[in-house]
Every structure is written in C-alpha cells, then in structure tokens.
Amino acid sequence: MKLSKYSQFAGIALAGALALTACGSDQAVSPENQQAAGNVDCVDGGGTLSGAGASSQENAMAAWKASWEGACAESIVQYDSVGSGAGREQFINGAVTFAGSDAALDEQETQAATERCNGSEVVNLPAYIAPIAVAFNLEGIDSLNLSPEVIAQIFNQEITNWNDDAIAELNPDADLPDQKIIPVNRADESGTTENFVAYLSEAAGDAWPHEVSGNWPIEPVEAAQGSSGVVQAVESGQGTITYVDASHVGELGTAAVGVGDEFVEYSPEAAAAIVDASDPREGNTENDHAIDLNYTTDESGVYPIVLVSYEIACMQYQEQKDAQLVKSFLNYVVSEEGQQAAAKEAGSAPISDQTREDLLGTIEQISAGS
C-alpha cells in the first residue's frame, strides 16, 4: 500500500473542523488540548473513513479526528456516537469500516463479523482506557465513599434514600439529606453498562443478582440515551446518580469506591493499574487483544470500575482504500501522540508501551483482498 509520510503535524485544523461530523458528535476539542499528531502515515489521495459506536470515546475521538485530519489534509473520519451495541451492529452489517465498543465482540458477533470481513479475522484493539465514574448530583456534597455492595443496592433500587444507614456508616462526616435517590441508567445498549454491570456482578456478590449484559436489567427509575444523555439527566435533577465514562463527569460529585480496606477515587492512573493487573481474554487469537478485567482486586490504589473501549476492525477489507484508511487512523490512535491527545481531552489512561507494541503489530497486518 502506498502511503505518504508526514514527519510533523501540518497544522491545527480550523475550529469549525474540530467537531465530529454531523452524523456523530458535536464535541469540539478544547483549544488548549489540541495535540500535534507527530509522525502520521497518510493515504495518498485521502478519503473518508466511517466509524460508529461507543459514546464513551466521543471526546477522545474528537481529539483523534482533529489531529489526524490536520496531518492528513485530504482525509476525513466520520464517527457516529450511537452506542457500543449499535456500533457493533453497523460494523457487522458493513455500514461502517470500523466500530468503537466498550465491550469486545462476543462469540456470535465474531462469527457474523468474520463473514463481513471477507472471512478474515476480526480484531478487538483496546485503544481507550478510562474509569467509569459513579457520579451524582447532591447539593453540598462533592464526594462520597461507597462500597461495591452499597453501589449495587442503590442501582438495584433497594437503597432508596440518601440518608440510609448503609450510606451514612461509610460517610460519618457527610451531611446526608433526607432525599430520594434517583438512579439514572443508559436507555440504549451500552458497553459502559456492560462493564459497570460486570463489575457489580463480580465485586458486589449477592447484592447484584442480575446477568451481565449491555442492556439495563431492571425497570429503570430514569433512563437516558448515551453518555451525554445520562449526565444531562443527572445535572437536571437533584438526588440523581449514574455511571458514566469519567470524561463526561464535569462538575458532578463522584464516589470513591471500596477496594479492600480503602476507598479509591477515580483517576487515569488508578484505572490503568487494573488493566495492567488483568489477563487477556481466554480464546484470543494472536491478533485479538480483548481483556478480562480483574474487578475483585484488593490491590491498593487500584480503581476497579474501568471501561476498556475497543476499536474493532477487519484484518482484511474488500477495498484497498478502506484498508489504507483504517490502518493509517488506527496507527495514529494507538501511537504515543494519539494516546496523549486522548488523555488531554478526555482524561483517559494512555496504553502501556507493551500494549502499543502488540497493537501496532496487528494493525500493520491489515490489508485488502478478495
């Protein structure tokens, strides 16, 4: 494949070009967070790359888009933040060239995606790592300690008031109001939901009796579409609480989560710690990099509710241009510069050097053929 080499970022894209396309996000990159793209392999003649999926990646994708398009002036990436489930479905159906997802493809989806990929491998590339914050809107309170069991009971609608004894015992210095708790969950199928529920299922024991799924398992008190939607719902109410990718938290209060004998606040560093302590998913191929997270760790300083969001791609595309564009863009996304751009804009945790080396080895093999 013929690529043109740009040794330096060609220039910052105009402010109007920093937003994701109209079919996706309206999130623009903060001027102070605009990042030089470094070395980028750009496709001769450019082209349009289409993707869809996780809204958790919305802010990071805006940063990646701005820098990649700035370096590759004739290339455009369109990313529709429709949620992980819809993104995987669009990828499998061939409507988009790559997908973003907060959950790796399962066995059934992998079989369908293999057919979409000309019979070639389909791969899950963990390119975005971020804590899932338990965020709330409670007047005068910015932080609370919450154990896994209490979090589960709140979202299972068993603890229904903020001054409940179970919350008060963990927060003796907090002036908890006699106010109804309004849990807000995702209305759409969501990888964020799947990761959050997986954490509760493993860490909260019998307090969370539901199966792991990207769909919320019980009748909601309140629900909203996408990461931005649940945050807007929480901000619009009082006594509200949700789970959301930490890049969307804004001014909301957040919980420090019980881990062993301590309570750990979310941070990129604490989120990265659990990823490094986790194993590859059983059954991965050499080029597939899905992770089994260790949600029950009691290691000090580890934040256990973590979202690992993947870029999903074919190892072989039918069209040469698709293969070139995917290869160019994903190479930038996992590069040190791309990871720093996401960290500055979205507060994510950059992948480790070893993970980067592994992902680049897979991306390099992406090709086109019949």
MOZILIN-V164376 format. One record per residue. N is the residue number from 1. RES is the residue in three letters. SS is DSSP state (helix for helix, strand for strand, loop for the rest). PSI is psi as a letter, one per 30 degrees, with the letter a starting at -180 (NA if undefined). D_LAST is the distance of its C-alpha to the last C-alpha in whole Angstrom. Layout:
n->N res->RES ss->SS psi->PSI d_last->D_LAST
n->N res->RES ss->SS psi->PSI d_last->D_LAST
This chain:
n->1 res->MET ss->loop psi->k d_last->15
n->2 res->LYS ss->loop psi->j d_last->19
n->3 res->LEU ss->strand psi->k d_last->21
n->4 res->SER ss->strand psi->k d_last->25
n->5 res->LYS ss->strand psi->k d_last->27
n->6 res->TYR ss->strand psi->j d_last->30
n->7 res->SER ss->loop psi->f d_last->33
n->8 res->GLN ss->loop psi->l d_last->35
n->9 res->PHE ss->loop psi->k d_last->35
n->10 res->ALA ss->loop psi->f d_last->35
n->11 res->GLY ss->loop psi->l d_last->37
n->12 res->ILE ss->loop psi->k d_last->38
n->13 res->ALA ss->loop psi->l d_last->36
n->14 res->LEU ss->loop psi->l d_last->39
n->15 res->ALA ss->helix psi->e d_last->40
n->16 res->GLY ss->helix psi->f d_last->39
n->17 res->ALA ss->helix psi->f d_last->35
n->18 res->LEU ss->loop psi->f d_last->36
n->19 res->ALA ss->loop psi->k d_last->35
n->20 res->LEU ss->loop psi->l d_last->32
n->21 res->THR ss->loop psi->l d_last->31
n->22 res->ALA ss->loop psi->f d_last->33
n->23 res->CYS ss->loop psi->f d_last->30
n->24 res->GLY ss->loop psi->c d_last->31
n->25 res->SER ss->loop psi->l d_last->34
n->26 res->ASP ss->loop psi->g d_last->37
n->27 res->GLN ss->loop psi->k d_last->37
n->28 res->ALA ss->loop psi->l d_last->38
n->29 res->VAL ss->loop psi->k d_last->39
n->30 res->SER ss->loop psi->k d_last->42
n->31 res->PRO ss->helix psi->e d_last->43
n->32 res->GLU ss->helix psi->f d_last->45
n->33 res->ASN ss->helix psi->g d_last->41
n->34 res->GLN ss->loop psi->k d_last->39
n->35 res->GLN ss->loop psi->k d_last->37
n->36 res->ALA ss->loop psi->k d_last->36
n->37 res->ALA ss->loop psi->f d_last->33
n->38 res->GLY ss->loop psi->b d_last->33
n->39 res->ASN ss->loop psi->k d_last->31
n->40 res->VAL ss->strand psi->k d_last->27
n->41 res->ASP ss->strand psi->j d_last->24
n->42 res->CYS ss->strand psi->k d_last->24
n->43 res->VAL ss->strand psi->k d_last->21
n->44 res->ASP ss->loop psi->k d_last->22
n->45 res->GLY ss->loop psi->f d_last->22
n->46 res->GLY ss->loop psi->a d_last->22
n->47 res->GLY ss->strand psi->l d_last->21
n->48 res->THR ss->strand psi->k d_last->21
n->49 res->LEU ss->strand psi->k d_last->20
n->50 res->SER ss->strand psi->k d_last->21
n->51 res->GLY ss->strand psi->l d_last->22
n->52 res->ALA ss->strand psi->l d_last->24
n->53 res->GLY ss->strand psi->b d_last->27
n->54 res->ALA ss->loop psi->k d_last->30
n->55 res->SER ss->helix psi->f d_last->33
n->56 res->SER ss->helix psi->e d_last->34
n->57 res->GLN ss->helix psi->g d_last->32
n->58 res->GLU ss->helix psi->e d_last->33
n->59 res->ASN ss->helix psi->e d_last->35
n->60 res->ALA ss->helix psi->e d_last->33
n->61 res->MET ss->helix psi->e d_last->30
n->62 res->ALA ss->helix psi->e d_last->33
n->63 res->ALA ss->helix psi->e d_last->34
n->64 res->TRP ss->helix psi->e d_last->30
n->65 res->LYS ss->helix psi->e d_last->29
n->66 res->ALA ss->helix psi->e d_last->33
n->67 res->SER ss->helix psi->e d_last->32
n->68 res->TRP ss->helix psi->e d_last->28
n->69 res->GLU ss->helix psi->e d_last->29
n->70 res->GLY ss->helix psi->e d_last->32
n->71 res->ALA ss->helix psi->e d_last->30
n->72 res->CYS ss->loop psi->i d_last->27
n->73 res->ALA ss->loop psi->f d_last->29
n->74 res->GLU ss->loop psi->g d_last->26
n->75 res->SER ss->strand psi->k d_last->24
n->76 res->ILE ss->strand psi->k d_last->25
n->77 res->VAL ss->strand psi->k d_last->24
n->78 res->GLN ss->strand psi->k d_last->25
n->79 res->TYR ss->strand psi->k d_last->26
n->80 res->ASP ss->strand psi->j d_last->28
n->81 res->SER ss->loop psi->i d_last->30
n->82 res->VAL ss->loop psi->f d_last->30
n->83 res->GLY ss->loop psi->l d_last->31
n->84 res->SER ss->helix psi->e d_last->28
n->85 res->GLY ss->helix psi->e d_last->28
n->86 res->ALA ss->helix psi->e d_last->27
n->87 res->GLY ss->helix psi->e d_last->25
n->88 res->ARG ss->helix psi->e d_last->23
n->89 res->GLU ss->helix psi->e d_last->23
n->90 res->GLN ss->helix psi->e d_last->21
n->91 res->PHE ss->helix psi->e d_last->18
n->92 res->ILE ss->helix psi->e d_last->18
n->93 res->ASN ss->loop psi->f d_last->18
n->94 res->GLY ss->loop psi->g d_last->15
n->95 res->ALA ss->loop psi->f d_last->19
n->96 res->VAL ss->loop psi->l d_last->18
n->97 res->THR ss->loop psi->f d_last->16
n->98 res->PHE ss->strand psi->l d_last->18
n->99 res->ALA ss->strand psi->k d_last->22
n->100 res->GLY ss->strand psi->k d_last->25
n->101 res->SER ss->strand psi->k d_last->27
n->102 res->ASP ss->loop psi->g d_last->30
n->103 res->ALA ss->loop psi->k d_last->29
n->104 res->ALA ss->loop psi->l d_last->26
n->105 res->LEU ss->loop psi->k d_last->24
n->106 res->ASP ss->loop psi->a d_last->25
n->107 res->GLU ss->helix psi->e d_last->24
n->108 res->GLN ss->helix psi->e d_last->24
n->109 res->GLU ss->helix psi->e d_last->22
n->110 res->THR ss->helix psi->e d_last->20
n->111 res->GLN ss->helix psi->e d_last->18
n->112 res->ALA ss->helix psi->e d_last->18
n->113 res->ALA ss->helix psi->e d_last->16
n->114 res->THR ss->helix psi->e d_last->14
n->115 res->GLU ss->helix psi->e d_last->12
n->116 res->ARG ss->helix psi->f d_last->12
n->117 res->CYS ss->loop psi->h d_last->10
n->118 res->ASN ss->loop psi->g d_last->7
n->119 res->GLY ss->loop psi->g d_last->10
n->120 res->SER ss->loop psi->l d_last->10
n->121 res->GLU ss->loop psi->k d_last->14
n->122 res->VAL ss->strand psi->k d_last->16
n->123 res->VAL ss->strand psi->k d_last->19
n->124 res->ASN ss->strand psi->j d_last->22
n->125 res->LEU ss->strand psi->j d_last->24
n->126 res->PRO ss->strand psi->j d_last->27
n->127 res->ALA ss->strand psi->f d_last->28
n->128 res->TYR ss->strand psi->j d_last->31
n->129 res->ILE ss->strand psi->k d_last->34
n->130 res->ALA ss->strand psi->k d_last->37
n->131 res->PRO ss->strand psi->k d_last->40
n->132 res->ILE ss->strand psi->j d_last->41
n->133 res->ALA ss->strand psi->k d_last->44
n->134 res->VAL ss->strand psi->j d_last->47
n->135 res->ALA ss->strand psi->k d_last->48
n->136 res->PHE ss->strand psi->l d_last->51
n->137 res->ASN ss->strand psi->j d_last->54
n->138 res->LEU ss->loop psi->j d_last->57
n->139 res->GLU ss->loop psi->k d_last->60
n->140 res->GLY ss->loop psi->f d_last->61
n->141 res->ILE ss->loop psi->k d_last->59
n->142 res->ASP ss->loop psi->f d_last->56
n->143 res->SER ss->strand psi->k d_last->55
n->144 res->LEU ss->strand psi->k d_last->56
n->145 res->ASN ss->strand psi->k d_last->56
n->146 res->LEU ss->strand psi->k d_last->54
n->147 res->SER ss->loop psi->l d_last->53
n->148 res->PRO ss->helix psi->e d_last->50
n->149 res->GLU ss->helix psi->e d_last->52
n->150 res->VAL ss->helix psi->e d_last->54
n->151 res->ILE ss->helix psi->e d_last->50
n->152 res->ALA ss->helix psi->e d_last->49
n->153 res->GLN ss->helix psi->e d_last->52
n->154 res->ILE ss->helix psi->e d_last->52
n->155 res->PHE ss->helix psi->f d_last->49
n->156 res->ASN ss->loop psi->g d_last->50
n->157 res->GLN ss->loop psi->h d_last->53
n->158 res->GLU ss->loop psi->e d_last->55
n->159 res->ILE ss->loop psi->j d_last->57
n->160 res->THR ss->loop psi->g d_last->57
n->161 res->ASN ss->strand psi->k d_last->60
n->162 res->TRP ss->loop psi->f d_last->60
n->163 res->ASN ss->loop psi->g d_last->63
n->164 res->ASP ss->loop psi->k d_last->62
n->165 res->ASP ss->helix psi->e d_last->64
n->166 res->ALA ss->helix psi->e d_last->60
n->167 res->ILE ss->helix psi->e d_last->59
n->168 res->ALA ss->helix psi->e d_last->63
n->169 res->GLU ss->helix psi->e d_last->63
n->170 res->LEU ss->helix psi->f d_last->60
n->171 res->ASN ss->loop psi->i d_last->62
n->172 res->PRO ss->loop psi->f d_last->65
n->173 res->ASP ss->loop psi->f d_last->66
n->174 res->ALA ss->loop psi->k d_last->64
n->175 res->ASP ss->loop psi->i d_last->66
n->176 res->LEU ss->loop psi->k d_last->63
n->177 res->PRO ss->loop psi->l d_last->64
n->178 res->ASP ss->loop psi->i d_last->65
n->179 res->GLN ss->loop psi->k d_last->62
n->180 res->LYS ss->strand psi->k d_last->59
n->181 res->ILE ss->loop psi->k d_last->56
n->182 res->ILE ss->strand psi->j d_last->53
n->183 res->PRO ss->strand psi->k d_last->50
n->184 res->VAL ss->strand psi->k d_last->47
n->185 res->ASN ss->strand psi->l d_last->43
n->186 res->ARG ss->strand psi->k d_last->40
n->187 res->ALA ss->loop psi->f d_last->39
n->188 res->ASP ss->loop psi->l d_last->36
n->189 res->GLU ss->loop psi->k d_last->33
n->190 res->SER ss->loop psi->k d_last->33
n->191 res->GLY ss->helix psi->f d_last->32
n->192 res->THR ss->helix psi->e d_last->36
n->193 res->THR ss->helix psi->e d_last->37
n->194 res->GLU ss->helix psi->e d_last->35
n->195 res->ASN ss->helix psi->e d_last->36
n->196 res->PHE ss->helix psi->e d_last->40
n->197 res->VAL ss->helix psi->e d_last->40
n->198 res->ALA ss->helix psi->e d_last->39
n->199 res->TYR ss->helix psi->e d_last->41
n->200 res->LEU ss->helix psi->e d_last->44
n->201 res->SER ss->helix psi->e d_last->43
n->202 res->GLU ss->helix psi->e d_last->44
n->203 res->ALA ss->helix psi->f d_last->46
n->204 res->ALA ss->loop psi->f d_last->49
n->205 res->GLY ss->helix psi->b d_last->49
n->206 res->ASP ss->helix psi->f d_last->51
n->207 res->ALA ss->helix psi->f d_last->51
n->208 res->TRP ss->loop psi->j d_last->47
n->209 res->PRO ss->loop psi->g d_last->47
n->210 res->HIS ss->loop psi->l d_last->44
n->211 res->GLU ss->loop psi->l d_last->40
n->212 res->VAL ss->loop psi->k d_last->38
n->213 res->SER ss->loop psi->l d_last->35
n->214 res->GLY ss->loop psi->f d_last->34
n->215 res->ASN ss->loop psi->k d_last->36
n->216 res->TRP ss->loop psi->k d_last->40
n->217 res->PRO ss->loop psi->f d_last->42
n->218 res->ILE ss->loop psi->l d_last->45
n->219 res->GLU ss->loop psi->k d_last->47
n->220 res->PRO ss->loop psi->l d_last->47
n->221 res->VAL ss->loop psi->e d_last->50
n->222 res->GLU ss->strand psi->k d_last->48
n->223 res->ALA ss->strand psi->l d_last->44
n->224 res->ALA ss->strand psi->l d_last->42
n->225 res->GLN ss->loop psi->k d_last->39
n->226 res->GLY ss->helix psi->l d_last->37
n->227 res->SER ss->helix psi->e d_last->38
n->228 res->SER ss->helix psi->e d_last->40
n->229 res->GLY ss->helix psi->e d_last->41
n->230 res->VAL ss->helix psi->e d_last->43
n->231 res->VAL ss->helix psi->e d_last->45
n->232 res->GLN ss->helix psi->e d_last->46
n->233 res->ALA ss->helix psi->e d_last->48
n->234 res->VAL ss->helix psi->e d_last->49
n->235 res->GLU ss->helix psi->f d_last->51
n->236 res->SER ss->helix psi->f d_last->52
n->237 res->GLY ss->loop psi->a d_last->54
n->238 res->GLN ss->loop psi->k d_last->56
n->239 res->GLY ss->loop psi->g d_last->56
n->240 res->THR ss->strand psi->l d_last->52
n->241 res->ILE ss->strand psi->k d_last->50
n->242 res->THR ss->strand psi->l d_last->46
n->243 res->TYR ss->strand psi->k d_last->43
n->244 res->VAL ss->strand psi->k d_last->41
n->245 res->ASP ss->strand psi->k d_last->39
n->246 res->ALA ss->helix psi->f d_last->42
n->247 res->SER ss->helix psi->f d_last->40
n->248 res->HIS ss->helix psi->g d_last->42
n->249 res->VAL ss->loop psi->e d_last->45
n->250 res->GLY ss->loop psi->b d_last->47
n->251 res->GLU ss->loop psi->g d_last->51
n->252 res->LEU ss->loop psi->l d_last->51
n->253 res->GLY ss->strand psi->l d_last->53
n->254 res->THR ss->strand psi->l d_last->51
n->255 res->ALA ss->strand psi->k d_last->51
n->256 res->ALA ss->strand psi->k d_last->52
n->257 res->VAL ss->strand psi->k d_last->50
n->258 res->GLY ss->strand psi->k d_last->52
n->259 res->VAL ss->strand psi->j d_last->51
n->260 res->GLY ss->loop psi->b d_last->53
n->261 res->ASP ss->loop psi->g d_last->56
n->262 res->GLU ss->strand psi->l d_last->55
n->263 res->PHE ss->strand psi->k d_last->54
n->264 res->VAL ss->strand psi->k d_last->51
n->265 res->GLU ss->loop psi->l d_last->50
n->266 res->TYR ss->loop psi->k d_last->46
n->267 res->SER ss->loop psi->l d_last->45
n->268 res->PRO ss->helix psi->e d_last->42
n->269 res->GLU ss->helix psi->e d_last->43
n->270 res->ALA ss->helix psi->e d_last->44
n->271 res->ALA ss->helix psi->e d_last->41
n->272 res->ALA ss->helix psi->e d_last->39
n->273 res->ALA ss->helix psi->e d_last->42
n->274 res->ILE ss->helix psi->e d_last->40
n->275 res->VAL ss->helix psi->e d_last->37
n->276 res->ASP ss->helix psi->f d_last->38
n->277 res->ALA ss->loop psi->g d_last->40
n->278 res->SER ss->loop psi->l d_last->37
n->279 res->ASP ss->strand psi->l d_last->35
n->280 res->PRO ss->strand psi->l d_last->31
n->281 res->ARG ss->loop psi->k d_last->30
n->282 res->GLU ss->loop psi->k d_last->30
n->283 res->GLY ss->loop psi->g d_last->27
n->284 res->ASN ss->loop psi->k d_last->25
n->285 res->THR ss->loop psi->l d_last->22
n->286 res->GLU ss->loop psi->e d_last->22
n->287 res->ASN ss->loop psi->f d_last->20
n->288 res->ASP ss->loop psi->k d_last->22
n->289 res->HIS ss->loop psi->h d_last->25
n->290 res->ALA ss->loop psi->k d_last->27
n->291 res->ILE ss->strand psi->k d_last->31
n->292 res->ASP ss->strand psi->j d_last->34
n->293 res->LEU ss->loop psi->k d_last->36
n->294 res->ASN ss->loop psi->i d_last->40
n->295 res->TYR ss->loop psi->f d_last->42
n->296 res->THR ss->loop psi->g d_last->45
n->297 res->THR ss->loop psi->k d_last->46
n->298 res->ASP ss->loop psi->g d_last->49
n->299 res->GLU ss->loop psi->k d_last->49
n->300 res->SER ss->loop psi->k d_last->51
n->301 res->GLY ss->loop psi->g d_last->49
n->302 res->VAL ss->loop psi->k d_last->46
n->303 res->TYR ss->loop psi->k d_last->45
n->304 res->PRO ss->loop psi->f d_last->43
n->305 res->ILE ss->loop psi->j d_last->42
n->306 res->VAL ss->strand psi->k d_last->39
n->307 res->LEU ss->strand psi->k d_last->35
n->308 res->VAL ss->strand psi->j d_last->32
n->309 res->SER ss->strand psi->k d_last->30
n->310 res->TYR ss->strand psi->l d_last->26
n->311 res->GLU ss->strand psi->k d_last->23
n->312 res->ILE ss->strand psi->k d_last->20
n->313 res->ALA ss->strand psi->l d_last->17
n->314 res->CYS ss->strand psi->k d_last->13
n->315 res->MET ss->loop psi->f d_last->12
n->316 res->GLN ss->strand psi->k d_last->9
n->317 res->TYR ss->strand psi->l d_last->8
n->318 res->GLN ss->loop psi->e d_last->6
n->319 res->GLU ss->loop psi->k d_last->9
n->320 res->GLN ss->helix psi->e d_last->10
n->321 res->LYS ss->helix psi->e d_last->13
n->322 res->ASP ss->helix psi->e d_last->13
n->323 res->ALA ss->helix psi->e d_last->12
n->324 res->GLN ss->helix psi->e d_last->15
n->325 res->LEU ss->helix psi->e d_last->18
n->326 res->VAL ss->helix psi->e d_last->17
n->327 res->LYS ss->helix psi->e d_last->18
n->328 res->SER ss->helix psi->e d_last->21
n->329 res->PHE ss->helix psi->e d_last->22
n->330 res->LEU ss->helix psi->e d_last->22
n->331 res->ASN ss->helix psi->e d_last->23
n->332 res->TYR ss->helix psi->e d_last->26
n->333 res->VAL ss->helix psi->e d_last->27
n->334 res->VAL ss->helix psi->f d_last->28
n->335 res->SER ss->loop psi->l d_last->29
n->336 res->GLU ss->helix psi->e d_last->33
n->337 res->GLU ss->helix psi->e d_last->34
n->338 res->GLY ss->helix psi->e d_last->31
n->339 res->GLN ss->helix psi->e d_last->33
n->340 res->GLN ss->helix psi->e d_last->36
n->341 res->ALA ss->helix psi->e d_last->36
n->342 res->ALA ss->helix psi->e d_last->35
n->343 res->ALA ss->helix psi->e d_last->38
n->344 res->LYS ss->helix psi->e d_last->40
n->345 res->GLU ss->helix psi->e d_last->39
n->346 res->ALA ss->helix psi->f d_last->38
n->347 res->GLY ss->loop psi->g d_last->40
n->348 res->SER ss->loop psi->l d_last->38
n->349 res->ALA ss->strand psi->j d_last->38
n->350 res->PRO ss->loop psi->k d_last->36
n->351 res->ILE ss->loop psi->l d_last->33
n->352 res->SER ss->loop psi->l d_last->35
n->353 res->ASP ss->helix psi->e d_last->34
n->354 res->GLN ss->helix psi->e d_last->33
n->355 res->THR ss->helix psi->e d_last->30
n->356 res->ARG ss->helix psi->e d_last->29
n->357 res->GLU ss->helix psi->e d_last->28
n->358 res->ASP ss->helix psi->e d_last->26
n->359 res->LEU ss->helix psi->e d_last->24
n->360 res->LEU ss->helix psi->e d_last->24
n->361 res->GLY ss->helix psi->e d_last->22
n->362 res->THR ss->helix psi->e d_last->20
n->363 res->ILE ss->helix psi->e d_last->19
n->364 res->GLU ss->loop psi->f d_last->19
n->365 res->GLN ss->loop psi->f d_last->16
n->366 res->ILE ss->loop psi->k d_last->13
n->367 res->SER ss->strand psi->a d_last->10
n->368 res->ALA ss->strand psi->l d_last->7
n->369 res->GLY ss->loop psi->l d_last->4
n->370 res->SER ss->loop psi->NA d_last->0
